[in-house]
Amino acid sequence: MSERKIRAIVAKPGLDGHDRGAKVVARALRDAGMEVIYTGLRQTPEMIAEAALQEDADVVGLSILSGAHMALVPRVLELLAANGQPRAAIELLRFARGLAENDAQQRQQEPKAQRRADQPPCHHASVWGRHGHD
């Protein structure tokens, strides 16, 4: 019997309508061997938490370009914990923190002309998909 694949939800909360980055990250996670469910645009924290519960997600990834992450991430974490999904909440927090830290470190080393805020660090997402969920 084969091992169960890690199930990931990739969601786009808030009113931001730009989802290319979310789709790229979803594909990187899929290519790393995860089962990925993309929820689409303009999701509320409640919709994301409900999707994670319904899909029995191990991981939740949020794509937020608007800067609203300071309000949205804590709310999603709160709802995941309330739904009895503390593992998904921990993975969301670790994933978000790890990508932000890696991105910040990389940006400090890049020439200013090469910096693009709309490019997700797919290599980091892929490595995390294969190794970070242990």
N, C-alpha and C positions, 0 to 999 in steps of 0.2 A: 504494500500500500504506500502511495506517495505521501510526502509531507504536505500539509495544508499550506497553500500560498498565503502570504501576508496580504490582508485586505486593506486598501487605502481609499479614503475619500479625499478628493481634491475639490475644493469649493471656492467660489468667488463671492465673498460677502460684500454687502454694501451696494452702493449705486454705481460704482465704477463699471463701465461696460467693456473694458479692455481685457480680453481673456487669453491672448496669445501665450503669455507666460505660464498661465495655469495649464494650458494644453501641452506646452513643451515639457513642463515638469511631470505632468501625468504620463506622457509618453516615456520620459526617462525612467520613471518608476516602473512602468509596465515592462520596459526593456530590461530592467534589472530583475525581473521575475515576480513582481507583485501583481496582484489583481487590483485594478484601479477603477473606481467609479467616479466620474466627473459629474458634479451636480448642476453645472451651468451657472449662468450669471444671476446677479442680484438676489443672493440667498441671505436670509436672516440667520442670526445665530441659532434660533430655534429650529429652523429648517435644516441647518447643517447638523445639529445634534440629533434630530429625529432621523435623518438619513444615516448617520453613523450607527444609531441604534438598530434601525431596520436592516442595514446591510452587514451588521455584526463586524464593524470596522475595527481593525487593530490600530490604525493610524489615521489621523485627520491632517490634511494639508490645506492651508488657506493662502490664497493669492490676493494680496491687498496692495494696491498701488496708490490709494488715496491718502495714506497716512493715518487712517482710522484704526490701525492695528492696536493702538493703546486702549481702545474701548472694545473692539471686537474680539480680540484674542482672549482677554479675561472672561468675557461673557460666554464664549464657546467653551472654554475650560470649565467654567462653573456648571454649564448645562450638561457637559459630558460626565462630570463627576456626579451630578444629581441623577443621571440616567444609569449610574452604576458602571461607567466606562472609564475608570481611572487610568487604565493602561493607555487608552487612546488619548486621553488628556495629557499624560506624561509624554507620549511620543510627539504630540502636537507641539508641546512646549520645547522639547529637545530639538525637534526638527527646525522650528522657527528660530530658536536661539543659535543653533549650529550654523544654519545658512547665513544668518545675519553676521555672526562673528567671522565666518570664512569670507564673506563678501567684503566686510570692512577691512580685514587684513589684506585681501587681494587688492582692493582699491587703493590702499596706501602705497602699494608697490607699482601700480600701473601709471604710465604717463596719462595726464589729464585727458588727452585726445582719445584714449582708448576706453574711457569709462562710459558705460551706458547703463542707466538705472533700470531699463526695461528688459535686460537680459538675465534670466534666472541662472543661478550657478548649477547647471544640470549635472555636471560631473559630481558635485557634492551630493546632489539628490540621488544619483545613481549609486554612488558608493554607500550612502546611508541605506538605500533600499536593499542592498546586498548584505551589509555588515552591521548597520546601526541598530537593528531591531532585536539584537540578541538579548 
